[in-house]
Each structure stands twice: as C-alpha cells, then as structure tokens.
Amino acid sequence: MSEKLIAICGGIGSGKSVVSHCLLAMGYPVYDCDRNAKKLMDCDRAICNRIADEIAEDAIGHDGSINRSRLSEIVFADADALSRLNRIVHGAVRDDLRRWVASQRTPLAFVETAILYESRLDREVDEVWEVCAPSEIRLERVMRRSGLTEEQVLARMSAQDSFVPEKYHQCVKSIINDGCAPVLPQIEHLLK
C-alpha cells in the first residue's frame, strides 16, 4: 500500500491530465477517476439500473449500455440530475480507489479527479495538487479536444465550479498551467 495518496484536481480543461501523464512518465501510479468511473458504469448493471430509475430511462440504450451523450445532455442541464448521478457513481469509485491504493507498492500514489470535494475523495487523500488555468484557456482547450460547443463546455465548467466544500483540504498546493509557466519544474518542486 502506498504511504501517501495525493489528489490531482482542477476543473475541466485545467490540465490535470498533463500533470498525470508527467507523473506516469516519471514512474508514479495514477488512478484516473473519470476513466475508472466510466469503466465501472459500463460493467455494473446496478449502476445502469439506478441511472434508468433515478435519472432517465432513455439514458440507457436498448442493449443496456449507457447512452453517454444523452446522459450528459440531461445532467449538465439539470443540477439535481447531476447530483443524483454523482451519488450513484461516487461510492463505487471510492471503493475501487481504495482497492487500487491497497494494491500499490510505491511511497507515492496519485488520484486524478475533477470533483475532489463533491465525490468526498478529499477525505481519502493526504495532499491536494490543484491544477489552475484561466477560464478562457480552459474553455478553448476543451472545445478544441472534444468538439463540444462553447455553451456545452460552459455548462460543464459551471457544474464543476458551483460546488463549494464546507472546508477545503488542509494541504493544498497549486500548479499553474496557463500555457506560460512550465509544468514539469512545478511538479518536480512539489515532489521534493
């Protein structure tokens, strides 16, 4: 089991994945919450059934798979639906993360998440690295990589940015990813 678990967090388009890829290249294990949540959602019938029951039947296809575009359309237009989806998925992700951390044999392990506090993963980590970038840069990055419209990206940004935790993690360090400040030296400094 890893001695220390560090969260890499920040809003959509901030550059969490850039930091994660740097750490992976340096030999550190990184648990990607988005990727693992999708995998869990695809494999767990109970999650699909709850999505159909609690959010929308048409978010599940005839073959039983999740219709991600329809689900995104629903939850990013309705904060209550997004909250219900998060409740359905977060517990499964936390349990999966705990199993993953227990299997690691390195002094440091990392977890990448866009919604650290909403998912209550802040309670699982020893330290938080918050990746920061100006909103206009985040918007441009996401539109370029995803093909989403400005309105769709802004809805996702708003959904993430609207949650204010009761209290922030006691150990938060920042990484600036504004396209000007080099990221790698900042990571190396935090690893010292």
C-alpha positions, 0 to 999 in steps of 0.5 A: 500500500502506498504511504501517501495518496495525493489528489490531482484536481482542477476543473475541466480543461485545467490540465490535470491530465498533463500533470498525470501523464508527467507523473506516469512518465516519471514512474508514479501510479495514477488512478484516473477517476473519470476513466475508472468511473466510466469503466465501472458504469459500463460493467455494473448493471446496478449502476445502469439500473439506478441511472434508468430509475433515478435519472432517465430511462432513455439514458440507457440504450436498448442493449443496456449500455449507457447512452453517454451523450444523452446522459450528459445532455440531461445532467449538465442541464439539470443540477439535481440530475447531476447530483443524483448521478454523482451519488450513484457513481461516487461510492463505487469509485471510492471503493475501487480507489481504495482497492487500487491504493491497497494494491500499490507498492510505491511511497507515492500514489496519485488520484486524478479527479475533477470533483475532489470535494463533491465525490468526498475523495478529499477525505481519502487523500493526504495532499491536494495538487490543484491544477489552475488555468484561466477560464478562457484557456480552459474553455478553448482547450476543451472545445478544441479536444472534444468538439463540444460547443462553447455553451456545452463546455460552459455548462460543464465548467459551471457544474464543476465550479458551483460546488463549494466544500464546507472546508477545503483540504488542509494541504493544498498546493497549486500548479499553474498551467496557463500555457506560460509557466512550465509544468514539469519544474512545478511538479518536480518542486512539489515532489521534493 
